[in-house]
C-alpha cells in the first residue's frame, strides 16, 4: 500500500469517526468504532469497517447506515478536499465475534 493511500485512509478514518459520532442517529447504548479504513488505489471507493457493541445490534446498525449513507457521504465530502471523492462502503467488522467463537470451541475441546 502506498504512503499516499495510507495518509488518505488515516484522514478518512479521522473524519468518518467524527461524523459517525455527530451525525449518525443510533439508539442509546449502541457504540461504533472505526476498526479499519481501506481505500482503493484509484480513490473511487473506501471500505469502512465498523465494530459494533453490543454485537446483537449489528443488524440495527447496518439498517441505520443504509438509511443515512447519503447524509454521511455528504458530510465526508464537505470535509475532504480531493478529487475524486471516494464513495463510502460500510462493512461490519466481525473479527472479534469470530475470534470469540473459535476460542469457545477450543475451550470446549479441552
Residue pairs with C-beta under 8 A, 6 or more apart in sequence:
2 41
5 39
5 41
8 39
8 43
8 82
8 86
9 37
9 38
9 39
9 46
10 37
11 80
12 37
12 39
12 46
12 48
12 76
12 80
12 86
13 34
13 37
13 48
15 76
15 79
15 80
16 34
16 37
16 48
16 72
16 76
16 88
17 34
19 72
19 75
19 76
19 79
20 32
20 34
20 50
20 72
23 68
23 71
23 72
23 75
24 32
24 64
24 65
24 68
24 72
25 64
25 68
26 32
26 61
26 64
27 60
29 54
30 52
30 53
30 54
30 57
30 60
30 61
31 52
31 53
32 50
32 51
32 52
32 53
32 61
33 50
33 51
33 53
34 48
34 49
34 50
35 49
35 50
35 51
35 93
35 95
36 47
36 48
36 49
36 93
37 46
37 47
37 48
37 49
38 46
38 47
38 49
39 45
39 46
39 47
39 86
40 46
40 86
42 84
43 82
43 84
43 86
44 84
44 86
44 87
45 86
45 87
45 89
46 86
46 87
46 88
46 89
47 89
47 90
47 91
48 88
48 89
48 90
48 91
49 91
49 92
49 93
50 61
50 65
50 90
50 91
50 92
50 93
51 92
51 93
51 96
52 58
52 61
52 92
55 97
58 92
58 94
61 92
62 90
62 92
65 72
65 90
69 88
69 90
72 88
73 87
73 88
76 85
76 88
77 85
